[in-house]
Amino acid sequence: MNKHKKLNINRYAVSVIMPAACITLMCVLWVSCGVFTAKQDEHIDESDIAEVPADTRMKIIGYVAGWGETDIENIDATKLTHINYAFANVIDNRAMLQMPYDASNIARLNTLKNKNPDLKILVSVGGWTWSGNFSDAALTPESRLQFAESIVDMIREHNLDGIDLDWEYPGQVGAGNVFRAEDKQNFTLLLRAVRKKLERMSDEEGRMGYDRYQLTIATGANEAFQQNTEMDKVQRYLDFINIMTYDFHGSWTPTTGHHTNLYPSGNSSGMSSDLGVKNHIEAGVPVEKLVLGVAFYARGWAGVGTDNNGLFQNYETDLPSVAYADLAANYINKNRYIRYWDDDAKAPFLWNEAERMFYTFDDHESLRHKADYIKQRGLTGAMYWEHSHDVGETLLGVLYDELIGND
């Protein structure tokens, strides 16, 4: 919006003003116009700012989906450092909450700070379904300003501690999204615009150190994400980066396989969590700003070839994902499903030979290996998708015990 004010001056009145007064008036008008111009230019100023330092405290970030009314009784706030509420949409260059329970869910999540005052509540914007308008929002200084201001509005309205951007993906089509070659640079500029707004808001409200408003992103683990972004520049504006080190195999791959393995399986050169971390480090991201993603759900296939207990075999169809709680109750070593362990990949899988069905997932054993990896490599924590998949919080319990509780 143009913040210039139009000054309607009667020409006759000006003509009879004494020369000295006229000069004074002209000076006032010149200064006033200059002030307005400076303010407007300041709003779209994209000069660089200081790099956000890494906070090395161990983090556990849980994504909580807003598909329905959030049951906070099933969230142990003492085991989490951050909750990312998912998702907000991007509409007309603005981040907007759209689900009917969003406002009440976020208000409910904020009450968890009564149990853990250090808990940070963020809203995650985008995701696989709602990333279609990110490219437009990032396209110009004006659209980036609109987006950044909408982030400020959302944080203030819902008493948030920051924002998580989940653009899937800059420079790539994702779920049939608009994308541009310019996304590579515009992603950086968008994050800079948001960070500058958050820094100003933190200063104005006297939020210091760990309490300053936070900005994080979720990233793809593969090389394509790095090729279409400027992660060495992007990281400057971020508190930390959540790597989506899962979904390595699914309906989009020709064979079954691990979907969240820590390392490659045998001589395989396929995706792994370790490779995702290395891709980020090689792109210029400090390891102490990296968060490893883990999966609280399984991916599966039917009509699977019977060699190698179904691992890396052709299949007839993929299956709906299964929450870990359901997997533990009805699948793992039950109903003809046998759990196997791939020691190279540090990953479990399930094989039902009679029905030729195969599932890949994270469990207690694989999470302990991932927790050791996080500590040994100097990462800043773990994040998971999604909290409701872990009824009873047994997986969360492993992450807490291994990363924070035993310190």
C-alpha positions as CSV (number, residue, x, y, z in Angstrom):
1,M,0.0,0.0,0.0
2,N,1.3,3.5,-0.9
3,K,2.0,5.3,2.3
4,H,2.6,8.7,0.6
5,K,0.0,11.3,1.7
6,K,-1.3,13.7,-0.9
7,L,-1.0,17.3,0.2
8,N,-3.8,19.5,-1.3
9,I,-2.5,23.1,-1.1
10,N,-4.6,26.0,-2.3
11,R,-2.5,27.8,-4.9
12,Y,-3.9,31.3,-4.1
13,A,-3.1,30.9,-0.4
14,V,0.5,29.9,-1.2
15,S,0.9,32.9,-3.5
16,V,0.2,35.4,-0.7
17,I,2.4,33.8,2.0
18,M,5.5,35.8,2.8
19,P,8.7,34.6,1.1
20,A,10.3,33.4,4.4
21,A,7.2,31.5,5.3
22,C,7.0,30.0,1.8
23,I,10.6,28.8,2.1
24,T,9.8,27.3,5.5
25,L,6.7,25.5,4.1
26,M,8.7,24.1,1.2
27,C,11.4,22.8,3.5
28,V,8.7,21.1,5.6
29,L,7.2,19.6,2.5
30,W,10.6,18.4,1.3
31,V,11.5,16.8,4.6
32,S,8.0,15.2,4.9
33,C,8.2,13.7,1.5
34,G,11.7,12.5,2.2
35,V,10.5,10.9,5.4
36,F,7.7,9.1,3.7
37,T,10.0,7.9,0.9
38,A,12.6,6.7,3.4
39,K,9.9,4.7,5.2
40,Q,8.6,3.2,2.1
41,D,12.1,2.3,0.9
42,E,12.9,0.8,4.3
43,H,10.0,-1.6,4.0
44,I,11.4,-3.1,0.9
45,D,15.1,-2.8,1.8
46,E,16.8,-6.1,1.0
47,S,20.2,-5.3,2.3
48,D,21.9,-8.1,4.2
49,I,21.7,-8.6,7.9
50,A,23.8,-10.3,10.5
51,E,23.9,-14.1,10.4
52,V,21.7,-15.8,13.0
53,P,24.0,-17.7,15.3
54,A,23.5,-21.4,15.9
55,D,21.9,-22.4,19.2
56,T,23.6,-25.7,20.2
57,R,21.0,-26.9,22.7
58,M,19.6,-30.2,21.7
59,K,16.2,-29.9,20.1
60,I,13.2,-32.3,19.6
61,I,10.7,-30.8,17.1
62,G,7.3,-32.5,16.8
63,Y,5.0,-31.7,13.9
64,V,1.3,-31.6,15.0
65,A,-1.2,-31.7,12.1
66,G,-4.3,-29.6,12.2
67,W,-6.6,-32.1,10.5
68,G,-9.0,-32.0,13.5
69,E,-9.2,-30.9,17.1
70,T,-5.8,-31.3,18.8
71,D,-5.8,-33.5,21.9
72,I,-3.1,-31.8,24.0
73,E,-3.6,-34.5,26.7
74,N,-1.6,-36.8,24.4
75,I,1.3,-34.4,24.1
76,D,4.0,-34.6,26.7
77,A,5.3,-31.0,26.5
78,T,8.3,-31.9,28.8
79,K,9.8,-34.1,26.1
80,L,9.6,-31.4,23.3
81,T,11.5,-28.2,22.7
82,H,9.4,-27.2,19.7
83,I,5.9,-27.9,18.2
84,N,5.4,-27.1,14.6
85,Y,1.7,-26.8,13.9
86,A,0.9,-27.8,10.3
87,F,-0.1,-26.2,8.0
88,A,-0.9,-22.7,6.9
89,N,-1.6,-22.0,3.3
90,V,-0.1,-19.3,1.0
91,I,-2.9,-17.2,-0.6
92,D,-2.4,-13.9,-2.5
93,N,1.2,-13.6,-1.2
94,R,0.1,-14.1,2.4
95,A,0.5,-16.9,4.9
96,M,-3.1,-17.9,6.1
97,L,-4.6,-20.4,8.4
98,Q,-7.5,-22.2,6.8
99,M,-8.6,-25.2,8.8
100,P,-11.6,-24.7,11.1
101,Y,-9.8,-25.7,14.3
102,D,-6.6,-23.8,13.7
103,A,-7.1,-20.9,16.1
104,S,-8.4,-23.1,18.9
105,N,-5.7,-25.7,18.3
106,I,-2.9,-23.2,18.5
107,A,-4.4,-21.6,21.7
108,R,-4.6,-25.1,23.2
109,L,-0.9,-25.8,22.3
110,N,0.1,-22.6,23.9
111,T,-1.3,-23.9,27.2
112,L,1.4,-26.6,27.2
113,K,3.9,-23.9,28.2
114,N,2.4,-24.1,31.6
115,K,4.2,-27.5,31.8
116,N,7.2,-26.5,29.8
117,P,7.8,-22.7,29.8
118,D,10.7,-23.1,27.3
119,L,8.5,-24.8,24.7
120,K,8.3,-23.0,21.4
121,I,5.1,-23.0,19.3
122,L,5.6,-22.4,15.5
123,V,3.2,-22.6,12.6
124,S,4.5,-24.4,9.5
125,V,3.5,-22.8,6.2
126,G,3.2,-24.9,3.1
127,G,3.7,-28.6,3.0
128,W,3.2,-30.9,0.1
129,T,-0.3,-29.7,-0.6
130,W,-0.1,-26.0,0.1
131,S,3.2,-25.0,-1.5
132,G,1.6,-24.0,-4.8
133,N,1.8,-20.2,-4.3
134,F,5.3,-19.9,-2.7
135,S,6.9,-19.0,-6.0
136,D,4.5,-16.1,-6.6
137,A,5.0,-14.9,-3.0
138,A,8.7,-14.9,-3.4
139,L,8.8,-13.3,-6.8
140,T,9.1,-9.5,-6.2
141,P,10.2,-7.2,-3.3
142,E,6.6,-6.2,-2.9
143,S,5.2,-9.8,-2.8
144,R,8.0,-10.7,-0.3
145,L,7.1,-7.8,1.8
146,Q,3.4,-8.8,1.8
147,F,4.4,-12.3,2.8
148,A,6.7,-11.2,5.6
149,E,4.1,-8.9,7.0
150,S,1.6,-11.7,7.0
151,I,4.0,-13.7,9.1
152,V,4.2,-10.9,11.6
153,D,0.4,-10.7,11.7
154,M,0.1,-14.4,12.3
155,I,2.7,-14.5,15.1
156,R,1.1,-11.6,16.9
157,E,-2.5,-12.9,16.5
158,H,-1.8,-16.4,17.7
159,N,1.0,-15.7,20.2
160,L,3.6,-17.8,18.3
161,D,7.3,-18.1,18.9
162,G,8.2,-18.1,15.3
163,I,7.4,-19.6,11.9
164,D,8.6,-22.7,9.9
165,L,8.5,-22.5,6.1
166,D,8.0,-25.8,4.3
167,W,8.2,-24.9,0.6
168,E,8.1,-28.1,-1.4
169,Y,10.1,-27.2,-3.5
170,P,11.9,-24.1,-4.8
171,G,12.6,-24.5,-8.5
172,Q,10.7,-27.9,-8.6
173,V,7.2,-28.8,-9.5
174,G,6.3,-30.6,-6.3
175,A,2.6,-31.4,-6.3
176,G,2.0,-29.7,-9.7
177,N,3.1,-26.3,-8.3
178,V,4.1,-23.1,-10.1
179,F,7.9,-23.0,-10.1
180,R,10.6,-20.8,-11.7
181,A,14.3,-20.8,-12.2
182,E,14.3,-17.6,-10.2
183,D,13.1,-19.5,-7.1
184,K,16.7,-20.3,-6.3
185,Q,17.5,-16.6,-5.5
186,N,14.0,-15.6,-4.5
187,F,13.9,-18.3,-1.8
188,T,16.9,-16.6,-0.2
189,L,15.3,-13.2,-0.5
190,L,12.0,-14.4,0.9
191,L,13.7,-15.8,4.0
192,R,15.8,-12.6,4.4
193,A,12.6,-10.5,4.3
194,V,10.9,-12.6,6.9
195,R,14.0,-12.6,9.2
196,K,14.3,-8.9,9.0
197,K,10.7,-8.5,10.2
198,L,11.2,-11.0,13.0
199,E,14.4,-9.3,14.1
200,R,12.6,-5.9,14.3
201,M,9.7,-7.4,16.1
202,S,12.0,-9.1,18.6
203,D,13.8,-5.8,19.2
204,E,10.6,-3.9,19.7
205,E,9.3,-6.5,22.2
206,G,12.5,-6.9,24.1
207,R,12.8,-10.6,23.2
208,M,16.4,-11.6,23.7
209,G,18.6,-14.6,23.0
210,Y,16.7,-17.9,22.9
211,D,13.4,-16.0,23.2
212,R,13.8,-14.1,19.9
213,Y,11.3,-15.0,17.3
214,Q,12.5,-18.0,15.4
215,L,12.6,-18.8,11.7
216,T,13.1,-22.4,10.5
217,I,12.6,-24.3,7.3
218,A,11.9,-27.9,6.2
219,T,14.2,-29.1,3.4
220,G,14.5,-32.0,0.9
221,A,17.4,-34.4,1.6
222,N,18.4,-34.9,-2.1
223,E,20.8,-33.1,-4.3
224,A,18.0,-31.6,-6.4
225,F,17.0,-29.4,-3.4
226,Q,20.5,-28.2,-3.0
227,Q,20.8,-27.4,-6.7
228,N,17.7,-25.3,-6.7
229,T,18.5,-23.3,-3.5
230,E,21.4,-21.2,-2.1
231,M,21.7,-23.0,1.2
232,D,25.0,-21.3,2.1
233,K,23.2,-18.0,2.0
234,V,19.8,-19.3,3.3
235,Q,21.2,-20.7,6.5
236,R,22.3,-17.1,7.5
237,Y,18.7,-16.2,8.2
238,L,17.6,-19.4,10.0
239,D,17.7,-20.7,13.5
240,F,17.9,-24.3,12.3
241,I,16.9,-26.5,9.3
242,N,14.7,-29.6,9.5
243,I,15.8,-32.1,6.9
244,M,13.0,-34.3,5.7
245,T,15.1,-37.5,5.8
246,Y,12.2,-39.8,5.0
247,D,10.0,-40.8,2.0
248,F,13.1,-42.1,0.1
249,H,10.9,-44.8,-1.4
250,G,7.2,-44.8,-2.2
251,S,4.7,-45.0,-5.1
252,W,7.2,-42.8,-7.1
253,T,10.0,-45.4,-7.0
254,P,10.1,-48.6,-9.2
255,T,10.9,-50.9,-6.3
256,T,10.3,-51.3,-2.6
257,G,13.0,-50.0,-0.2
258,H,13.7,-48.2,3.0
259,H,12.0,-44.9,3.3
260,T,13.9,-43.4,6.2
261,N,17.2,-45.4,6.5
262,L,20.2,-43.9,8.2
263,Y,22.7,-45.3,5.8
264,P,22.6,-47.0,2.4
265,S,21.8,-50.7,2.3
266,G,24.8,-52.8,1.3
267,N,26.3,-51.6,-1.9
268,S,23.3,-49.5,-2.7
269,S,24.0,-45.9,-3.7
270,G,20.4,-44.7,-2.9
271,M,19.2,-42.0,-0.6
272,S,19.9,-42.1,3.1
273,S,19.6,-39.8,6.1
274,D,23.4,-39.6,6.3
275,L,23.6,-38.6,2.6
276,G,20.9,-35.9,3.2
277,V,23.0,-34.4,6.0
278,K,26.2,-34.5,3.9
279,N,24.3,-32.8,1.0
280,H,23.5,-29.9,3.3
281,I,27.0,-29.6,4.7
282,E,28.5,-29.6,1.3
283,A,26.1,-26.9,0.3
284,G,27.5,-24.7,3.1
285,V,25.2,-25.3,6.0
286,P,26.9,-25.5,9.5
287,V,26.2,-28.9,11.0
288,E,25.1,-27.3,14.2
289,K,22.1,-25.8,12.4
290,L,20.9,-29.2,11.1
291,V,18.0,-31.3,12.5
292,L,17.5,-34.9,11.4
293,G,14.0,-35.9,10.4
294,V,12.6,-39.2,11.5
295,A,9.3,-40.9,10.5
296,F,6.5,-41.9,12.9
297,Y,4.8,-43.8,10.1
298,A,5.4,-46.7,7.7
299,R,5.2,-46.9,3.9
300,G,4.2,-50.1,2.2
301,W,3.6,-52.1,-1.0
302,A,1.5,-55.1,-2.1
303,G,2.2,-57.7,-4.8
304,V,5.9,-57.6,-3.9
305,G,8.5,-59.9,-5.4
306,T,9.5,-62.6,-2.9
307,D,13.4,-62.3,-3.1
308,N,15.4,-60.7,-0.3
309,N,12.3,-60.8,2.0
310,G,10.7,-58.2,-0.2
311,L,13.4,-55.6,0.0
312,F,14.3,-53.8,-3.2
313,Q,11.7,-55.8,-5.2
314,N,9.2,-54.9,-7.9
315,Y,5.6,-54.5,-6.7
316,E,2.1,-54.2,-8.0
317,T,0.7,-51.3,-5.9
318,D,1.7,-49.1,-3.1
319,L,-0.3,-49.1,0.2
320,P,-1.6,-46.3,2.4
321,S,0.9,-45.2,5.1
322,V,0.4,-46.7,8.5
323,A,0.9,-44.9,11.8
324,Y,3.6,-46.4,14.1
325,A,1.1,-47.0,16.9
326,D,-1.1,-49.1,14.5
327,L,2.0,-50.9,13.2
328,A,3.1,-51.9,16.7
329,A,-0.4,-53.0,17.7
330,N,-1.3,-55.0,14.5
331,Y,1.8,-55.6,12.3
332,I,5.2,-56.0,13.9
333,N,5.6,-59.8,14.4
334,K,1.8,-60.2,14.2
335,N,-0.6,-61.4,11.5
336,R,2.1,-63.1,9.5
337,Y,4.3,-60.0,9.4
338,I,7.9,-60.6,10.4
339,R,10.2,-57.8,11.4
340,Y,13.7,-57.9,9.8
341,W,16.7,-55.7,10.5
342,D,19.0,-54.3,7.8
343,D,22.2,-53.7,9.7
344,D,23.9,-51.8,6.9
345,A,21.0,-49.3,6.7
346,K,20.3,-49.4,10.4
347,A,16.7,-49.8,9.5
348,P,13.9,-52.3,10.1
349,F,11.3,-53.6,7.7
350,L,8.3,-55.9,7.7
351,W,7.7,-58.8,5.3
352,N,4.5,-60.8,5.0
353,E,5.5,-63.5,2.5
354,A,2.0,-65.1,2.4
355,E,0.4,-61.9,1.3
356,R,3.5,-60.5,-0.4
357,M,3.3,-57.2,1.6
358,F,6.2,-55.1,2.6
359,Y,6.5,-52.1,5.0
360,T,9.4,-49.8,5.9
361,F,9.5,-47.6,9.0
362,D,11.4,-46.3,12.0
363,D,11.2,-48.0,15.4
364,H,13.0,-47.9,18.8
365,E,16.1,-49.5,17.5
366,S,16.5,-47.4,14.4
367,L,15.9,-44.2,16.5
368,R,18.6,-45.1,18.9
369,H,21.1,-45.3,16.0
370,K,19.8,-42.0,14.7
371,A,20.2,-40.4,18.1
372,D,23.8,-41.6,18.3
373,Y,24.4,-40.2,14.9
374,I,23.0,-36.8,15.9
375,K,25.2,-36.6,18.9
376,Q,28.3,-37.9,17.3
377,R,28.0,-35.7,14.2
378,G,27.1,-32.6,16.1
379,L,23.6,-32.0,14.7
380,T,21.3,-29.9,16.8
381,G,18.4,-32.4,17.2
382,A,15.7,-34.5,15.7
383,M,12.2,-33.7,14.3
384,Y,9.4,-36.0,13.4
385,W,6.3,-36.3,11.3
386,E,3.7,-36.6,12.9
387,H,2.8,-36.6,16.6
388,S,-0.6,-38.4,16.4
389,H,1.1,-41.4,14.8
390,D,2.9,-42.2,18.1
391,V,0.0,-42.9,20.5
392,G,1.6,-43.5,23.8
393,E,4.6,-41.5,22.7
394,T,7.0,-44.5,22.8
395,L,9.0,-43.2,19.9
396,L,9.1,-39.8,21.3
397,G,10.3,-41.3,24.6
398,V,13.3,-42.9,22.8
399,L,14.3,-39.6,21.3
400,Y,14.0,-37.8,24.6
401,D,15.9,-40.4,26.6
402,E,18.7,-40.6,24.0
403,L,19.0,-36.9,23.2
404,I,18.0,-34.9,26.3
405,G,16.9,-37.1,29.2
406,N,20.2,-38.8,29.8
407,D,22.3,-35.6,29.8
